Amino acid sequence: MNSSENNLILFMDEIHPVLKQGLEKVGFKVENYTSDSQLVNSFGWVVRSKYQINSTWIDKAPNLRFIARAGSGTENIDVNYAQKKGIEIFNSPEANRDAVAEHALGMLLSLMNHLFRCNAEVKQRIWRRKENWGNEIKGKTVGIIGFGNVGSTFAKKLSSFECKILAYDKYKKGFSTSYVQETSLDEIFDQADIVSLHVPLTEETKYMANERFFKSFRKPIWFINTSRGAVCNTKDLLNALKEGRVLGAALDVLEWEDFSFEKFSLSNLPPLFDELAQMENVILSPHVAGWTYEAYKKHAYVLLEKIISWANAVLKLNINYTELFRKLKS
């Protein structure tokens, strides 16, 4: 890009340095955001979940052309307002689909085989064998709700376990394969032994896993949520666990999380959390399923490709990103 053009891209959060290197190689100026004075002349923003990007923020940047979100969800961005202002929105859900799918599978295996309890007991010199017998995935029916990047990847990784995989997605059709069967939510309620949520947080999905949801299953289920915390009503889940309708739960996310996952504190949670945390058949992790060292780097590459592809189409820059990626990876 010509140095006289407005080409300032602000990094609002920590991103793998390869994104900065790539953008600078093709002529963009990159700075870390430190004050609002930078917003006025900014051309693009790269964010994660540190800030709530609302209309007030956007109005401070009259020259803003795009917002790139390193991650899958865009709930911390007022997408509708940005698009009305002609601002392009990018995200990178494909970058961490393997990370989330592997984490969900690891949580499921740990849950069904009581591995955390076994580990704690043996370290305390407690040797209980029959009490710690596990359950196999083989022969079970797994219901996947939401068949986007993560849901479809989770199904692929599960396919080697010789289980029946059913998937439901309200907004996708025709995705059945040799190992996954597209189905209805009612069929999942009727057949599932294991249920995993892979949906975004919207007005439609908030608290979709509620009392009615858990009471709809014909059989007791193992429950996994690695999507967003507010998709599941914790009180209703806790009751379902107590009543035996949920055999065990693996949660990477909590309904009380703020838009900034990094700033979230466990210190002021309601007593409901303590009750959940004390249950042996509940596994918790700190919204980290999507963050591996590999995914951290892949987010940068995915966003770099999307920004350059957009710049080539809209700004007519004619950047060879295949050659750029080769240089960055060498």
C-alpha positions as MATLAB code, in Angstrom:
seq = 'MNSSENNLILFMDEIHPVLKQGLEKVGFKVENYTSDSQLVNSFGWVVRSKYQINSTWIDKAPNLRFIARAGSGTENIDVNYAQKKGIEIFNSPEANRDAVAEHALGMLLSLMNHLFRCNAEVKQRIWRRKENWGNEIKGKTVGIIGFGNVGSTFAKKLSSFECKILAYDKYKKGFSTSYVQETSLDEIFDQADIVSLHVPLTEETKYMANERFFKSFRKPIWFINTSRGAVCNTKDLLNALKEGRVLGAALDVLEWEDFSFEKFSLSNLPPLFDELAQMENVILSPHVAGWTYEAYKKHAYVLLEKIISWANAVLKLNINYTELFRKLKS';
ca = [
       0.000    0.000    0.000;
       1.037    3.555   -0.574;
       2.393    5.057    2.668;
       0.203    8.146    2.177;
      -2.976    6.063    2.359;
      -4.863    5.470    5.589;
      -3.634    1.969    6.394;
      -3.420    1.805   10.182;
      -4.519   -1.495   11.724;
      -4.936   -1.578   15.507;
      -4.415   -4.747   17.514;
      -6.825   -4.584   20.467;
      -5.691   -7.837   22.051;
      -2.883  -10.374   22.001;
      -2.587  -12.074   18.603;
       0.130  -14.364   17.282;
       2.905  -12.141   15.817;
       2.703  -13.782   12.384;
      -0.420  -11.689   11.664;
       1.446   -8.446   12.333;
       4.411   -9.645   10.267;
       2.196  -10.560    7.333;
       0.233   -7.308    7.350;
       3.375   -5.215    7.563;
       4.983   -7.143    4.706;
       2.164   -6.053    2.375;
       2.288   -2.397    3.459;
      -0.117   -1.994    6.358;
       0.928   -0.072    9.445;
       0.237   -2.066   12.633;
       0.045   -0.670   16.169;
      -1.126   -2.008   19.497;
      -4.144   -0.091   20.766;
      -3.231    2.074   23.760;
      -5.509    5.133   23.539;
      -8.665    6.361   21.822;
      -6.634    8.904   19.862;
      -5.541    6.043   17.581;
      -9.118    5.162   16.658;
      -9.778    8.253   14.536;
      -7.287    7.298   11.837;
      -7.592    3.532   12.089;
      -8.392    1.497    9.001;
      -8.876   -1.927   10.629;
      -9.137   -3.507   14.069;
      -8.000   -6.943   15.212;
      -9.791   -8.063   18.373;
     -10.449  -11.076   20.583;
     -12.817  -10.687   23.547;
     -11.115   -8.011   25.623;
     -13.439   -5.174   24.583;
     -17.129   -4.779   23.861;
     -17.066   -3.268   20.376;
     -20.312   -1.292   20.341;
     -21.605    1.680   18.359;
     -19.769    4.136   20.634;
     -16.455    2.554   19.740;
     -17.283    2.314   16.054;
     -18.363    5.957   15.820;
     -14.919    7.008   17.038;
     -13.378    5.529   13.886;
     -14.890    7.217   10.794;
     -12.312    5.575    8.508;
     -12.768    2.030    9.825;
     -13.164   -0.560    7.054;
     -12.959   -3.909    8.849;
     -12.969   -5.649   12.243;
     -11.195   -8.996   12.450;
     -12.092  -11.226   15.402;
      -9.557  -13.922   16.341;
     -12.038  -16.609   17.360;
     -15.420  -17.968   16.398;
     -18.010  -15.899   18.269;
     -18.724  -12.265   17.434;
     -21.092  -11.536   20.333;
     -18.724   -8.843   21.667;
     -19.129   -6.901   18.405;
     -22.234   -4.970   17.354;
     -22.184   -6.665   13.976;
     -25.424   -5.123   12.702;
     -24.282   -1.591   13.443;
     -20.864   -2.211   11.908;
     -22.360   -3.604    8.726;
     -24.754   -0.660    8.448;
     -21.650    1.542    8.478;
     -20.125   -0.559    5.669;
     -17.568   -2.231    7.928;
     -16.544   -5.773    7.044;
     -16.483   -8.390    9.830;
     -14.064  -11.320    9.786;
     -13.711  -14.150   12.286;
     -11.770  -17.414   12.358;
     -13.926  -20.339   13.541;
     -12.062  -22.760   11.303;
      -8.806  -22.050   13.149;
      -9.729  -23.700   16.442;
     -12.203  -26.383   15.365;
      -9.689  -29.168   15.990;
      -8.758  -27.729   19.373;
     -12.375  -27.537   20.583;
     -13.282  -30.946   19.157;
     -10.290  -32.612   20.817;
     -11.026  -30.865   24.113;
     -14.671  -31.981   24.017;
     -13.596  -35.544   23.282;
     -11.033  -35.463   26.081;
     -13.629  -34.179   28.543;
     -16.084  -36.867   27.460;
     -13.562  -39.682   27.894;
     -12.493  -38.319   31.273;
     -16.093  -37.976   32.397;
     -17.287  -41.394   31.298;
     -14.244  -43.116   32.800;
     -14.103  -41.102   36.059;
     -10.468  -40.214   35.344;
     -10.332  -37.124   37.552;
     -11.755  -39.020   40.506;
      -9.472  -41.996   39.866;
      -6.444  -39.746   39.680;
      -7.305  -37.961   42.941;
      -8.038  -41.215   44.771;
      -4.886  -43.062   43.747;
      -2.754  -40.055   44.663;
      -4.362  -40.233   48.096;
      -3.539  -43.994   48.258;
      -7.178  -44.971   47.727;
      -7.492  -48.061   45.535;
     -11.105  -48.544   44.395;
     -11.647  -50.543   41.236;
     -15.262  -51.616   40.802;
     -16.471  -48.232   42.067;
     -14.536  -46.620   39.199;
     -15.655  -48.779   36.301;
     -16.270  -46.612   33.251;
     -18.553  -46.493   30.227;
     -17.556  -46.944   26.589;
     -18.429  -44.614   23.739;
     -18.636  -47.598   21.394;
     -22.231  -48.580   20.751;
     -23.626  -45.320   22.131;
     -25.615  -42.734   20.187;
     -24.082  -39.264   20.180;
     -26.278  -36.264   19.428;
     -24.496  -33.181   18.117;
     -26.497  -29.955   18.184;
     -24.962  -27.417   15.818;
     -23.019  -28.738   12.829;
     -20.681  -25.904   11.928;
     -16.895  -25.955   12.034;
     -16.606  -27.511   15.492;
     -19.668  -29.765   15.414;
     -18.617  -31.356   12.129;
     -15.013  -31.779   13.321;
     -16.191  -33.351   16.587;
     -18.260  -35.832   14.568;
     -15.261  -36.745   12.426;
     -13.073  -37.399   15.464;
     -15.843  -39.469   17.077;
     -16.296  -41.591   13.958;
     -13.448  -43.949   14.895;
     -15.202  -44.880   18.170;
     -17.800  -47.060   16.430;
     -20.742  -45.082   17.766;
     -23.867  -43.808   16.050;
     -23.638  -40.081   15.381;
     -26.738  -37.939   14.900;
     -26.483  -34.226   14.122;
     -29.031  -31.437   14.092;
     -28.552  -27.927   12.747;
     -31.513  -25.619   12.238;
     -29.726  -23.664    9.529;
     -27.906  -26.410    7.607;
     -29.271  -29.210    5.455;
     -27.863  -32.054    3.399;
     -24.735  -32.722    5.483;
     -25.093  -36.456    6.142;
     -21.940  -38.482    5.477;
     -20.823  -42.078    5.885;
     -20.354  -41.496    9.614;
     -22.938  -38.873   10.604;
     -26.688  -38.805   10.055;
     -28.528  -35.508    9.700;
     -31.598  -35.675   11.885;
     -34.191  -33.728   13.868;
     -33.956  -32.484   17.426;
     -36.776  -34.882   18.342;
     -34.720  -37.834   17.095;
     -31.814  -36.721   19.277;
     -34.168  -36.493   22.246;
     -35.346  -40.027   21.520;
     -32.039  -41.775   20.780;
     -29.071  -39.919   22.300;
     -26.872  -41.266   25.083;
     -24.382  -38.405   24.737;
     -25.209  -34.805   23.749;
     -22.731  -32.096   22.743;
     -23.632  -28.453   22.074;
     -21.852  -26.538   19.297;
     -24.021  -23.470   18.712;
     -23.320  -19.721   18.848;
     -24.862  -17.594   21.573;
     -27.840  -15.704   20.147;
     -31.249  -14.659   21.437;
     -32.508  -17.900   19.949;
     -29.973  -20.182   21.667;
     -29.772  -18.493   25.073;
     -30.770  -21.093   27.688;
     -31.746  -23.599   25.004;
     -30.489  -26.284   27.410;
     -33.142  -25.677   30.054;
     -35.538  -27.764   32.145;
     -37.719  -28.589   29.151;
     -34.659  -29.576   27.120;
     -33.311  -32.005   29.728;
     -36.745  -33.509   30.352;
     -37.181  -34.185   26.626;
     -34.604  -36.999   26.522;
     -35.974  -40.511   26.670;
     -32.774  -41.815   28.305;
     -30.289  -40.325   30.791;
     -27.514  -38.539   28.906;
     -23.913  -37.438   29.227;
     -23.854  -33.698   28.485;
     -21.064  -31.561   26.978;
     -21.015  -27.805   26.406;
     -17.967  -26.191   24.800;
     -19.911  -23.457   22.985;
     -21.046  -20.560   25.201;
     -22.036  -20.634   28.854;
     -25.409  -18.917   28.541;
     -26.600  -21.575   26.105;
     -27.157  -23.732   29.194;
     -29.272  -22.848   32.244;
     -27.045  -24.003   35.095;
     -29.854  -24.340   37.619;
     -31.804  -26.614   35.280;
     -28.683  -28.650   34.509;
     -27.964  -29.042   38.216;
     -31.487  -30.299   38.828;
     -31.162  -32.729   35.914;
     -27.912  -34.052   37.430;
     -29.538  -34.513   40.833;
     -32.497  -36.321   39.300;
     -30.291  -38.639   37.220;
     -31.544  -37.358   33.870;
     -27.979  -36.186   33.212;
     -25.375  -38.818   34.141;
     -22.512  -36.363   33.986;
     -21.634  -32.956   32.537;
     -18.478  -31.542   30.962;
     -18.492  -27.743   30.748;
     -15.765  -25.583   29.268;
     -17.989  -22.517   29.651;
     -20.160  -20.999   32.391;
     -23.348  -18.965   32.020;
     -21.985  -16.154   34.219;
     -19.091  -15.309   31.874;
     -18.888  -11.729   30.673;
     -18.155  -10.750   27.077;
     -14.480  -10.595   28.077;
     -13.522  -14.159   28.898;
     -10.070  -13.056   30.035;
     -11.421  -10.736   32.766;
     -13.889  -13.261   34.153;
     -13.524  -13.883   37.885;
     -14.719  -16.903   39.853;
     -14.771  -14.972   43.125;
     -18.304  -13.551   42.927;
     -20.275  -16.463   41.522;
     -23.600  -17.536   43.070;
     -23.834  -20.557   45.428;
     -25.165  -22.491   42.448;
     -21.627  -22.678   41.085;
     -20.234  -24.162   44.303;
     -22.920  -26.818   44.256;
     -22.085  -27.674   40.653;
     -18.340  -27.675   41.288;
     -18.634  -30.117   44.184;
     -20.309  -32.799   42.060;
     -18.018  -35.705   41.143;
     -19.789  -36.224   37.827;
     -19.093  -32.673   36.619;
     -15.888  -31.610   34.840;
     -15.078  -27.913   34.376;
     -12.428  -26.037   32.398;
     -11.860  -22.253   32.037;
     -13.178  -21.596   28.511;
      -9.936  -22.847   27.067;
     -11.137  -25.552   24.658;
     -10.389  -23.386   21.641;
      -6.943  -22.323   22.759;
      -4.007  -24.524   21.917;
      -0.592  -23.348   20.775;
      -1.488  -24.562   17.289;
      -4.864  -22.782   17.229;
      -3.278  -19.546   18.470;
      -1.119  -19.470   15.351;
      -3.850  -20.707   13.001;
      -6.124  -17.817   14.039;
      -3.458  -15.426   12.774;
      -3.060  -17.213    9.429;
      -6.817  -17.488    8.855;
      -7.376  -13.787    9.562;
      -4.391  -12.808    7.442;
      -5.781  -14.707    4.476;
      -9.264  -13.203    4.920;
      -7.954   -9.648    5.269;
      -5.721   -9.993    2.206;
      -8.457  -11.647    0.147;
     -10.769   -8.752    1.050;
      -8.061   -6.175    0.314;
      -7.420   -7.726   -3.101;
     -11.129   -7.685   -3.972;
     -12.084   -4.297   -2.511;
      -8.854   -2.291   -2.569;
      -7.487   -3.927   -5.737;
      -4.115   -4.599   -4.105;
      -3.266   -7.783   -6.048;
      -1.307   -9.391   -3.198;
      -0.074  -12.941   -3.765;
      -0.909  -14.425   -0.369;
       0.299  -17.906   -1.349;
       3.790  -16.470   -1.784;
       3.397  -14.369    1.373;
       2.448  -17.430    3.441;
       5.394  -19.339    2.026;
       7.747  -16.600    3.189;
       6.149  -16.361    6.619;
       6.369  -20.117    7.170;
       9.931  -20.469    5.918;
];
